[in-house]
Amino acid sequence: MFIRRVYTTPRVTRYADLLRELNAGKGMDATSFALTHTEKAETLSRLDGDIYLVTKTRKYVLLRLDEMLAGKPGVSYDHTLITVEHVLPQNPKQGSQWLRNFTDEQRSQWTHRLGNLVLLNRTKNAYAQNYDFTEKKAKYFTGRHGVSTFALTSQVLQHQEWVPKLLQKRQQRLVGLLADEWDL
């Protein structure tokens, strides 16, 4: 409901119903736990869309993905220091590799979706630029020891280029992970 941006009153009502059912001993069989087919489809649609533009949920979704990719290690972060970064920049420089690898339509399609988003520490993101992929990867997605703090961001390091076909596969994989985890 949070991801679908359902208004607060219906969310609170559903939570209250769930608490009553749990209190009555229904446990995991509580009907308020079950999502309808429509709720599942709407949630998947949101996850597969321009998630970056939904400021209230984007970091939450990316942090959940990061935790799943890391194998739920129990690491805790200072959430105030975490930001969301676009690998394919929102405004690539004229003459950049980004403009050669992506058409205007492809950039519009992929810029704000899960497949193009990673997590960064706020201090790194403050210096982030619209560099071409190789330079951006080296400067912003690696730490002092050649790795990233975030599992989601570390995945970027294994790629030599960032192109539409890769984004499509990454998008499907990330949405699929969330769909499996949340039984969508």
Secondary structure as GFF3:
##gff-version 3
##sequence-region A 1 184
A	DSSP	alpha_helix	8	23	.	.	.	ID=ss1
A	DSSP	three_ten_helix	27	29	.	.	.	ID=ss2
A	DSSP	three_ten_helix	31	33	.	.	.	ID=ss3
A	DSSP	alpha_helix	37	47	.	.	.	ID=ss4
A	DSSP	three_ten_helix	51	53	.	.	.	ID=ss5
A	DSSP	alpha_helix	55	69	.	.	.	ID=ss6
A	DSSP	three_ten_helix	79	81	.	.	.	ID=ss7
A	DSSP	beta_strand	82	86	.	.	.	ID=ss8
A	DSSP	alpha_helix	97	101	.	.	.	ID=ss9
A	DSSP	alpha_helix	104	110	.	.	.	ID=ss10
A	DSSP	three_ten_helix	114	116	.	.	.	ID=ss11
A	DSSP	beta_strand	117	121	.	.	.	ID=ss12
A	DSSP	alpha_helix	122	127	.	.	.	ID=ss13
A	DSSP	alpha_helix	133	140	.	.	.	ID=ss14
A	DSSP	alpha_helix	151	157	.	.	.	ID=ss15
A	DSSP	alpha_helix	164	181	.	.	.	ID=ss16
###
